[in-house]
Amino acid sequence: MYLRGMVGGYFVTDQSKKASIIESSLNVASGFVLSWLTWCFIVGSIFNINTNVKQGFKVTCLFTCVSLIRCYVWRRVFNHFQNRRDSAK
């Protein structure tokens, strides 16, 4: 992270690309676990959806990859606009 300055008594930082991907990965990994547990123990039984473990794992992996990319892209977009706004001042 890079120190940008003080705002309201708090230090404001920019996040490096490496830090963004690490944060996004941890966020998505925890979402993967929660999604997998929810599917296995709640969704399948409530809606009577019968899939085997391999099918459920593949679907969860697909959505996890999409989520990781989405998280990273949005973080970089917001970082870009924040940096543009700060440099215009």
Residue pairs with C-beta under 8 A, 6 or more apart in sequence:
1 13
1 14
1 15
1 16
1 19
2 13
2 14
2 16
3 11
3 13
4 11
4 12
4 13
4 14
4 86
5 11
5 12
6 12
14 79
14 82
14 83
15 23
15 75
15 79
17 76
20 72
20 75
20 76
20 79
21 72
23 75
24 68
24 71
24 72
24 75
25 68
27 71
28 64
28 67
28 68
28 71
31 64
31 67
32 60
32 61
32 64
35 60
35 63
35 64
36 56
36 57
36 60
39 56
39 60
40 56
43 49
44 50
44 51
44 56
51 59
